[in-house]
Amino acid sequence: MKYQNETNRQYRQRVDSSRARANAPEKPKTKSKVVILFSSALCVFVVFLLGVDYVLQPQRFPTRNIDVIGNMANSTSQQVADAVAKVASNNILRVDIAKAAQAAQSLPWVEGATIRRKWPDTIEVQVNERRILSYWNDSEYLDQLGTIVSGLDLDDPSLPHLNGPDSAADEVLAAYRSWNKVVGNVDLEITSVQLTDRGSWEVSVSPLHSSAEVSDVDGQANSIRVIIGSENMPNRSKRFLKLYTELFQAVHEKVAVIDMRYPDGVSVTWKGAPPQMQGSTTIANT
């Protein structure tokens, strides 16, 4: 009996030992696979870096052409191309698109620029040019968005002269656009608008398509300066149009200033002696 127990114990030990060997991980083999995979990945990464370094070298794929497209009335494509070329030379893949756009937009007449690469050697610049609508405070300009533009050298007598605080540039431009449409109904156009620091408005009007020579900042020698003030602007504007068509249109060239700030009439400054007029007597000569 004792012998049989000993035999059984030895048999179980052999079975357990065989199972342990069968379940044991193949450490050397697994470790070898990890090393191979890591080495392969490292080789691929190194090759990738070498490829990128080769492609991005300055002498590879140089920028040879800068194409400028867009409607440019005040500028030339060469000026835009020269500005972009300063930051877009060498390898086309290394061109900083944002800096190239900023270089184009540094020109005062360029409102915006879109840059894109055209493989293999061309940078394309899409330019949106500012449309200048008026002079601003005599030394600057306003574009179609009411943005103050500096650095231009325009001499365009057809542009109106707008004046006011810089913070109110868009307000002055909006007023000019609105009033210019209204006075157009009586064959006038606004040549200047001024908003003072105290909020008082003045405009100068001239006959549409006037052929008079430019003689002052109001734009036309025969312009009428209209003082509107800061109160009751809509009513005063309507009253001016009514009085102009009834009284002043026939003697426009003799009127210098019309002051609309009086509640019951207007004050008029004449160019020389007052003309003979028929109509309302609520106008005071000054």
BALOBA-1460 file (C-alpha; in Angstrom, 3 decimals):
// residues 286
<rec num="1" residu="m" x="0.000" y="0.000" z="0.000"/>
<rec num="2" residu="k" x="2.794" y="2.326" z="0.845"/>
<rec num="3" residu="y" x="4.495" y="1.551" z="-2.424"/>
<rec num="4" residu="q" x="1.353" y="2.298" z="-4.365"/>
<rec num="5" residu="n" x="0.931" y="5.702" z="-2.705"/>
<rec num="6" residu="e" x="4.496" y="6.572" z="-3.501"/>
<rec num="7" residu="t" x="3.967" y="5.596" z="-7.086"/>
<rec num="8" residu="n" x="0.838" y="7.733" z="-7.364"/>
<rec num="9" residu="r" x="2.583" y="10.718" z="-5.892"/>
<rec num="10" residu="q" x="5.460" y="10.422" z="-8.352"/>
<rec num="11" residu="y" x="2.974" y="10.101" z="-11.197"/>
<rec num="12" residu="r" x="1.151" y="13.272" z="-10.171"/>
<rec num="13" residu="q" x="4.402" y="15.152" z="-9.898"/>
<rec num="14" residu="r" x="5.348" y="14.168" z="-13.437"/>
<rec num="15" residu="v" x="1.929" y="15.215" z="-14.727"/>
<rec num="16" residu="d" x="2.129" y="18.586" z="-12.976"/>
<rec num="17" residu="s" x="5.614" y="19.162" z="-14.292"/>
<rec num="18" residu="s" x="4.496" y="18.408" z="-17.856"/>
<rec num="19" residu="r" x="1.550" y="20.813" z="-17.562"/>
<rec num="20" residu="a" x="3.776" y="23.541" z="-16.171"/>
<rec num="21" residu="r" x="6.174" y="23.161" z="-19.104"/>
<rec num="22" residu="a" x="3.285" y="23.214" z="-21.564"/>
<rec num="23" residu="n" x="1.756" y="26.392" z="-20.090"/>
<rec num="24" residu="a" x="5.014" y="28.257" z="-19.626"/>
<rec num="25" residu="p" x="5.393" y="31.306" z="-22.028"/>
<rec num="26" residu="e" x="8.010" y="31.091" z="-24.711"/>
<rec num="27" residu="k" x="9.955" y="34.082" z="-23.446"/>
<rec num="28" residu="p" x="12.833" y="34.033" z="-25.866"/>
<rec num="29" residu="k" x="10.539" y="33.761" z="-28.915"/>
<rec num="30" residu="t" x="8.158" y="36.564" z="-27.808"/>
<rec num="31" residu="k" x="11.001" y="38.890" z="-26.970"/>
<rec num="32" residu="s" x="12.491" y="38.331" z="-30.400"/>
<rec num="33" residu="k" x="9.238" y="39.372" z="-32.106"/>
<rec num="34" residu="v" x="9.072" y="42.626" z="-30.093"/>
<rec num="35" residu="v" x="12.633" y="43.490" z="-31.045"/>
<rec num="36" residu="i" x="11.910" y="42.866" z="-34.725"/>
<rec num="37" residu="l" x="8.746" y="44.997" z="-34.697"/>
<rec num="38" residu="f" x="10.470" y="47.867" z="-32.887"/>
<rec num="39" residu="s" x="13.422" y="47.774" z="-35.259"/>
<rec num="40" residu="s" x="11.132" y="47.805" z="-38.281"/>
<rec num="41" residu="a" x="9.126" y="50.734" z="-36.951"/>
<rec num="42" residu="l" x="12.315" y="52.644" z="-36.179"/>
<rec num="43" residu="c" x="13.622" y="52.037" z="-39.688"/>
<rec num="44" residu="v" x="10.369" y="53.271" z="-41.237"/>
<rec num="45" residu="f" x="10.434" y="56.388" z="-39.054"/>
<rec num="46" residu="v" x="14.043" y="57.164" z="-39.962"/>
<rec num="47" residu="v" x="13.298" y="56.708" z="-43.669"/>
<rec num="48" residu="f" x="10.282" y="59.017" z="-43.287"/>
<rec num="49" residu="l" x="12.393" y="61.711" z="-41.625"/>
<rec num="50" residu="l" x="15.032" y="61.429" z="-44.321"/>
<rec num="51" residu="g" x="12.327" y="61.745" z="-46.984"/>
<rec num="52" residu="v" x="10.814" y="64.811" z="-45.360"/>
<rec num="53" residu="d" x="14.221" y="66.409" z="-44.957"/>
<rec num="54" residu="y" x="14.972" y="65.745" z="-48.620"/>
<rec num="55" residu="v" x="11.683" y="67.203" z="-49.844"/>
<rec num="56" residu="l" x="11.895" y="70.305" z="-47.637"/>
<rec num="57" residu="q" x="15.427" y="71.279" z="-48.525"/>
<rec num="58" residu="p" x="15.437" y="74.880" z="-49.861"/>
<rec num="59" residu="q" x="16.829" y="73.876" z="-53.248"/>
<rec num="60" residu="r" x="14.087" y="71.290" z="-53.796"/>
<rec num="61" residu="f" x="10.830" y="72.369" z="-55.474"/>
<rec num="62" residu="p" x="11.656" y="76.100" z="-55.496"/>
<rec num="63" residu="t" x="8.901" y="78.710" z="-55.895"/>
<rec num="64" residu="r" x="9.346" y="79.948" z="-59.438"/>
<rec num="65" residu="n" x="6.099" y="81.804" z="-60.116"/>
<rec num="66" residu="i" x="3.709" y="84.069" z="-58.180"/>
<rec num="67" residu="d" x="0.409" y="84.497" z="-59.995"/>
<rec num="68" residu="v" x="-1.776" y="87.421" z="-58.871"/>
<rec num="69" residu="i" x="-5.451" y="87.348" z="-59.810"/>
<rec num="70" residu="g" x="-8.234" y="89.774" z="-59.025"/>
<rec num="71" residu="n" x="-9.620" y="93.148" z="-60.093"/>
<rec num="72" residu="m" x="-6.966" y="95.736" z="-59.247"/>
<rec num="73" residu="a" x="-7.835" y="99.259" z="-60.294"/>
<rec num="74" residu="n" x="-5.281" y="101.102" z="-58.138"/>
<rec num="75" residu="s" x="-2.449" y="98.625" z="-57.929"/>
<rec num="76" residu="t" x="-0.405" y="96.416" z="-60.192"/>
<rec num="77" residu="s" x="0.021" y="92.675" z="-59.922"/>
<rec num="78" residu="q" x="3.787" y="93.157" z="-59.844"/>
<rec num="79" residu="q" x="3.605" y="95.151" z="-56.616"/>
<rec num="80" residu="v" x="1.585" y="92.381" z="-54.977"/>
<rec num="81" residu="a" x="3.919" y="89.715" z="-56.343"/>
<rec num="82" residu="d" x="6.980" y="91.577" z="-55.040"/>
<rec num="83" residu="a" x="5.471" y="91.837" z="-51.557"/>
<rec num="84" residu="v" x="4.603" y="88.134" z="-51.436"/>
<rec num="85" residu="a" x="7.958" y="87.068" z="-52.891"/>
<rec num="86" residu="k" x="9.775" y="88.459" z="-49.851"/>
<rec num="87" residu="v" x="8.239" y="85.740" z="-47.648"/>
<rec num="88" residu="a" x="7.518" y="83.052" z="-50.241"/>
<rec num="89" residu="s" x="10.904" y="82.264" z="-51.726"/>
<rec num="90" residu="n" x="12.714" y="78.921" z="-51.731"/>
<rec num="91" residu="n" x="10.852" y="75.610" z="-51.285"/>
<rec num="92" residu="i" x="7.155" y="75.934" z="-52.134"/>
<rec num="93" residu="l" x="6.237" y="73.474" z="-49.354"/>
<rec num="94" residu="r" x="7.906" y="75.681" z="-46.755"/>
<rec num="95" residu="v" x="5.995" y="78.838" z="-47.679"/>
<rec num="96" residu="d" x="4.093" y="80.231" z="-44.693"/>
<rec num="97" residu="i" x="0.648" y="80.870" z="-46.191"/>
<rec num="98" residu="a" x="-0.411" y="83.187" z="-43.354"/>
<rec num="99" residu="k" x="2.701" y="85.359" z="-43.702"/>
<rec num="100" residu="a" x="2.276" y="85.490" z="-47.468"/>
<rec num="101" residu="a" x="-1.304" y="86.737" z="-47.041"/>
<rec num="102" residu="q" x="-0.151" y="89.333" z="-44.509"/>
<rec num="103" residu="a" x="2.510" y="90.527" z="-46.959"/>
<rec num="104" residu="a" x="-0.108" y="91.075" z="-49.676"/>
<rec num="105" residu="q" x="-2.461" y="92.796" z="-47.246"/>
<rec num="106" residu="s" x="0.305" y="95.148" z="-46.112"/>
<rec num="107" residu="l" x="-0.322" y="97.136" z="-49.288"/>
<rec num="108" residu="p" x="-2.820" y="99.865" z="-48.343"/>
<rec num="109" residu="w" x="-5.197" y="99.223" z="-51.251"/>
<rec num="110" residu="v" x="-5.493" y="95.470" z="-50.594"/>
<rec num="111" residu="e" x="-8.479" y="94.578" z="-48.420"/>
<rec num="112" residu="g" x="-7.819" y="90.840" z="-48.313"/>
<rec num="113" residu="a" x="-5.724" y="88.143" z="-49.967"/>
<rec num="114" residu="t" x="-6.074" y="84.377" z="-50.299"/>
<rec num="115" residu="i" x="-2.938" y="82.320" z="-50.907"/>
<rec num="116" residu="r" x="-2.730" y="78.789" z="-52.228"/>
<rec num="117" residu="r" x="-0.023" y="76.529" z="-53.635"/>
<rec num="118" residu="k" x="-0.168" y="75.250" z="-57.210"/>
<rec num="119" residu="w" x="2.111" y="72.273" z="-57.635"/>
<rec num="120" residu="p" x="4.922" y="72.146" z="-58.468"/>
<rec num="121" residu="d" x="6.309" y="75.709" z="-58.362"/>
<rec num="122" residu="t" x="3.590" y="78.384" z="-58.240"/>
<rec num="123" residu="i" x="2.014" y="80.499" z="-55.501"/>
<rec num="124" residu="e" x="-1.393" y="81.906" z="-56.451"/>
<rec num="125" residu="v" x="-2.568" y="85.144" z="-54.800"/>
<rec num="126" residu="q" x="-6.272" y="86.041" z="-54.984"/>
<rec num="127" residu="v" x="-6.579" y="89.759" z="-54.192"/>
<rec num="128" residu="n" x="-9.629" y="91.708" z="-53.067"/>
<rec num="129" residu="e" x="-8.885" y="95.380" z="-53.545"/>
<rec num="130" residu="r" x="-10.339" y="98.125" z="-51.406"/>
<rec num="131" residu="r" x="-12.857" y="100.373" z="-53.112"/>
<rec num="132" residu="i" x="-12.163" y="103.890" z="-51.898"/>
<rec num="133" residu="l" x="-15.382" y="105.845" z="-51.421"/>
<rec num="134" residu="s" x="-14.247" y="109.111" z="-49.866"/>
<rec num="135" residu="y" x="-11.541" y="111.211" z="-48.352"/>
<rec num="136" residu="w" x="-11.411" y="111.055" z="-44.570"/>
<rec num="137" residu="n" x="-10.292" y="114.071" z="-42.540"/>
<rec num="138" residu="d" x="-8.436" y="115.303" z="-45.632"/>
<rec num="139" residu="s" x="-5.367" y="113.075" z="-45.139"/>
<rec num="140" residu="e" x="-6.840" y="109.567" z="-45.178"/>
<rec num="141" residu="y" x="-9.582" y="107.634" z="-46.954"/>
<rec num="142" residu="l" x="-12.609" y="105.438" z="-46.283"/>
<rec num="143" residu="d" x="-13.254" y="102.223" z="-48.176"/>
<rec num="144" residu="q" x="-16.584" y="100.544" z="-48.898"/>
<rec num="145" residu="l" x="-16.663" y="99.017" z="-45.401"/>
<rec num="146" residu="g" x="-16.026" y="102.260" z="-43.564"/>
<rec num="147" residu="t" x="-12.433" y="101.263" z="-42.824"/>
<rec num="148" residu="i" x="-9.927" y="104.102" z="-42.504"/>
<rec num="149" residu="v" x="-7.130" y="103.662" z="-45.059"/>
<rec num="150" residu="s" x="-3.774" y="105.406" z="-44.821"/>
<rec num="151" residu="g" x="-0.802" y="105.493" z="-47.138"/>
<rec num="152" residu="l" x="-2.614" y="106.169" z="-50.408"/>
<rec num="153" residu="d" x="-1.883" y="109.059" z="-52.722"/>
<rec num="154" residu="l" x="-5.113" y="109.643" z="-54.639"/>
<rec num="155" residu="d" x="-6.170" y="112.797" z="-56.415"/>
<rec num="156" residu="d" x="-9.800" y="112.175" z="-57.320"/>
<rec num="157" residu="p" x="-12.053" y="115.269" z="-57.269"/>
<rec num="158" residu="s" x="-15.133" y="113.052" z="-57.562"/>
<rec num="159" residu="l" x="-14.611" y="111.647" z="-54.060"/>
<rec num="160" residu="p" x="-16.613" y="113.327" z="-51.262"/>
<rec num="161" residu="h" x="-14.837" y="114.735" z="-48.215"/>
<rec num="162" residu="l" x="-16.018" y="113.121" z="-44.977"/>
<rec num="163" residu="n" x="-14.833" y="114.352" z="-41.594"/>
<rec num="164" residu="g" x="-15.354" y="113.300" z="-38.000"/>
<rec num="165" residu="p" x="-13.897" y="111.334" z="-35.092"/>
<rec num="166" residu="d" x="-12.209" y="108.118" z="-36.185"/>
<rec num="167" residu="s" x="-14.530" y="106.134" z="-33.929"/>
<rec num="168" residu="a" x="-17.518" y="107.400" z="-35.948"/>
<rec num="169" residu="a" x="-16.146" y="106.726" z="-39.444"/>
<rec num="170" residu="d" x="-18.758" y="104.097" z="-40.278"/>
<rec num="171" residu="e" x="-21.544" y="106.350" z="-38.938"/>
<rec num="172" residu="v" x="-20.433" y="109.272" z="-41.094"/>
<rec num="173" residu="l" x="-20.191" y="107.049" z="-44.165"/>
<rec num="174" residu="a" x="-23.669" y="105.650" z="-43.530"/>
<rec num="175" residu="a" x="-25.065" y="109.180" z="-43.177"/>
<rec num="176" residu="y" x="-23.414" y="110.224" z="-46.426"/>
<rec num="177" residu="r" x="-24.886" y="107.274" z="-48.297"/>
<rec num="178" residu="s" x="-28.348" y="107.840" z="-46.880"/>
<rec num="179" residu="w" x="-28.444" y="111.606" z="-47.463"/>
<rec num="180" residu="n" x="-26.893" y="111.389" z="-50.901"/>
<rec num="181" residu="k" x="-29.771" y="109.223" z="-52.080"/>
<rec num="182" residu="v" x="-32.288" y="111.715" z="-50.688"/>
<rec num="183" residu="v" x="-30.790" y="114.871" z="-52.197"/>
<rec num="184" residu="g" x="-30.468" y="113.100" z="-55.507"/>
<rec num="185" residu="n" x="-34.234" y="113.492" z="-55.808"/>
<rec num="186" residu="v" x="-33.723" y="117.255" z="-56.243"/>
<rec num="187" residu="d" x="-30.669" y="116.929" z="-58.534"/>
<rec num="188" residu="l" x="-28.110" y="117.487" z="-55.798"/>
<rec num="189" residu="e" x="-25.184" y="115.465" z="-54.569"/>
<rec num="190" residu="i" x="-23.354" y="115.636" z="-51.259"/>
<rec num="191" residu="t" x="-19.745" y="116.728" z="-51.609"/>
<rec num="192" residu="s" x="-18.857" y="116.736" z="-47.906"/>
<rec num="193" residu="v" x="-20.177" y="115.592" z="-44.534"/>
<rec num="194" residu="q" x="-18.819" y="116.679" z="-41.178"/>
<rec num="195" residu="l" x="-19.619" y="115.342" z="-37.731"/>
<rec num="196" residu="t" x="-18.101" y="117.468" z="-34.968"/>
<rec num="197" residu="d" x="-16.926" y="116.164" z="-31.604"/>
<rec num="198" residu="r" x="-20.107" y="117.654" z="-30.103"/>
<rec num="199" residu="g" x="-22.328" y="115.616" z="-32.429"/>
<rec num="200" residu="s" x="-23.332" y="118.426" z="-34.796"/>
<rec num="201" residu="w" x="-23.771" y="117.636" z="-38.500"/>
<rec num="202" residu="e" x="-22.930" y="119.767" z="-41.525"/>
<rec num="203" residu="v" x="-23.163" y="118.813" z="-45.187"/>
<rec num="204" residu="s" x="-22.234" y="120.506" z="-48.436"/>
<rec num="205" residu="v" x="-24.320" y="119.924" z="-51.544"/>
<rec num="206" residu="s" x="-23.728" y="120.699" z="-55.211"/>
<rec num="207" residu="p" x="-25.766" y="120.246" z="-58.389"/>
<rec num="208" residu="l" x="-25.419" y="116.810" z="-59.905"/>
<rec num="209" residu="h" x="-22.762" y="116.557" z="-62.635"/>
<rec num="210" residu="s" x="-21.524" y="120.053" z="-61.858"/>
<rec num="211" residu="s" x="-18.796" y="121.243" z="-64.190"/>
<rec num="212" residu="a" x="-17.489" y="123.908" z="-61.823"/>
<rec num="213" residu="e" x="-13.809" y="123.908" z="-61.029"/>
<rec num="214" residu="v" x="-12.767" y="122.538" z="-57.666"/>
<rec num="215" residu="s" x="-11.894" y="125.435" z="-55.376"/>
<rec num="216" residu="d" x="-12.259" y="124.176" z="-51.803"/>
<rec num="217" residu="v" x="-12.455" y="121.047" z="-49.669"/>
<rec num="218" residu="d" x="-16.211" y="120.943" z="-50.174"/>
<rec num="219" residu="g" x="-15.484" y="119.706" z="-53.658"/>
<rec num="220" residu="q" x="-17.280" y="122.279" z="-55.844"/>
<rec num="221" residu="a" x="-17.040" y="126.067" z="-56.181"/>
<rec num="222" residu="n" x="-20.842" y="126.365" z="-56.201"/>
<rec num="223" residu="s" x="-21.525" y="124.111" z="-53.212"/>
<rec num="224" residu="i" x="-23.957" y="125.084" z="-50.470"/>
<rec num="225" residu="r" x="-22.993" y="124.466" z="-46.869"/>
<rec num="226" residu="v" x="-25.995" y="123.207" z="-44.881"/>
<rec num="227" residu="i" x="-25.789" y="123.343" z="-41.066"/>
<rec num="228" residu="i" x="-28.126" y="120.685" z="-39.677"/>
<rec num="229" residu="g" x="-27.025" y="120.609" z="-36.045"/>
<rec num="230" residu="s" x="-27.452" y="117.746" z="-33.609"/>
<rec num="231" residu="e" x="-31.229" y="117.755" z="-33.023"/>
<rec num="232" residu="n" x="-34.282" y="116.920" z="-35.140"/>
<rec num="233" residu="m" x="-32.077" y="115.779" z="-37.982"/>
<rec num="234" residu="p" x="-34.807" y="113.970" z="-40.020"/>
<rec num="235" residu="n" x="-37.193" y="116.950" z="-39.809"/>
<rec num="236" residu="r" x="-34.497" y="119.470" z="-40.656"/>
<rec num="237" residu="s" x="-33.368" y="117.395" z="-43.622"/>
<rec num="238" residu="k" x="-36.920" y="117.231" z="-44.988"/>
<rec num="239" residu="r" x="-37.395" y="120.951" z="-44.403"/>
<rec num="240" residu="f" x="-34.189" y="121.709" z="-46.295"/>
<rec num="241" residu="l" x="-35.340" y="119.706" z="-49.315"/>
<rec num="242" residu="k" x="-38.696" y="121.489" z="-49.339"/>
<rec num="243" residu="l" x="-37.154" y="124.954" z="-49.042"/>
<rec num="244" residu="y" x="-34.514" y="124.167" z="-51.614"/>
<rec num="245" residu="t" x="-37.019" y="123.132" z="-54.282"/>
<rec num="246" residu="e" x="-39.350" y="126.071" z="-53.510"/>
<rec num="247" residu="l" x="-36.830" y="128.885" z="-52.963"/>
<rec num="248" residu="f" x="-33.169" y="128.128" z="-53.455"/>
<rec num="249" residu="q" x="-32.905" y="125.874" z="-56.500"/>
<rec num="250" residu="a" x="-33.348" y="128.772" z="-58.930"/>
<rec num="251" residu="v" x="-30.621" y="130.830" z="-57.208"/>
<rec num="252" residu="h" x="-28.361" y="128.001" z="-56.118"/>
<rec num="253" residu="e" x="-25.154" y="129.641" z="-57.273"/>
<rec num="254" residu="k" x="-25.792" y="132.652" z="-54.995"/>
<rec num="255" residu="v" x="-26.286" y="130.642" z="-51.759"/>
<rec num="256" residu="a" x="-23.268" y="130.102" z="-49.486"/>
<rec num="257" residu="v" x="-24.701" y="128.760" z="-46.197"/>
<rec num="258" residu="i" x="-28.126" y="127.604" z="-45.038"/>
<rec num="259" residu="d" x="-28.480" y="127.201" z="-41.261"/>
<rec num="260" residu="m" x="-31.357" y="124.838" z="-40.423"/>
<rec num="261" residu="r" x="-31.117" y="125.155" z="-36.629"/>
<rec num="262" residu="y" x="-33.916" y="127.728" z="-36.356"/>
<rec num="263" residu="p" x="-37.303" y="126.346" z="-35.259"/>
<rec num="264" residu="d" x="-39.402" y="128.622" z="-37.492"/>
<rec num="265" residu="g" x="-37.167" y="129.248" z="-40.488"/>
<rec num="266" residu="v" x="-33.572" y="129.264" z="-41.698"/>
<rec num="267" residu="s" x="-30.645" y="131.627" z="-41.785"/>
<rec num="268" residu="v" x="-28.989" y="132.198" z="-45.137"/>
<rec num="269" residu="t" x="-25.547" y="133.541" z="-46.006"/>
<rec num="270" residu="w" x="-25.393" y="134.766" z="-49.594"/>
<rec num="271" residu="k" x="-22.521" y="135.009" z="-52.015"/>
<rec num="272" residu="g" x="-22.700" y="138.727" z="-52.540"/>
<rec num="273" residu="a" x="-25.957" y="140.674" z="-52.511"/>
<rec num="274" residu="p" x="-29.154" y="138.722" z="-51.804"/>
<rec num="275" residu="p" x="-31.130" y="137.986" z="-54.974"/>
<rec num="276" residu="q" x="-34.715" y="139.031" z="-55.594"/>
<rec num="277" residu="m" x="-36.883" y="136.111" z="-54.495"/>
<rec num="278" residu="q" x="-40.532" y="135.237" z="-54.304"/>
<rec num="279" residu="g" x="-41.770" y="132.980" z="-51.520"/>
<rec num="280" residu="s" x="-41.551" y="132.618" z="-47.796"/>
<rec num="281" residu="t" x="-40.314" y="135.615" z="-45.745"/>
<rec num="282" residu="t" x="-39.188" y="133.479" z="-42.782"/>
<rec num="283" residu="i" x="-35.607" y="133.519" z="-44.124"/>
<rec num="284" residu="a" x="-33.225" y="135.866" z="-42.361"/>
<rec num="285" residu="n" x="-30.335" y="137.440" z="-44.280"/>
<rec num="286" residu="t" x="-26.984" y="137.155" z="-42.511"/>
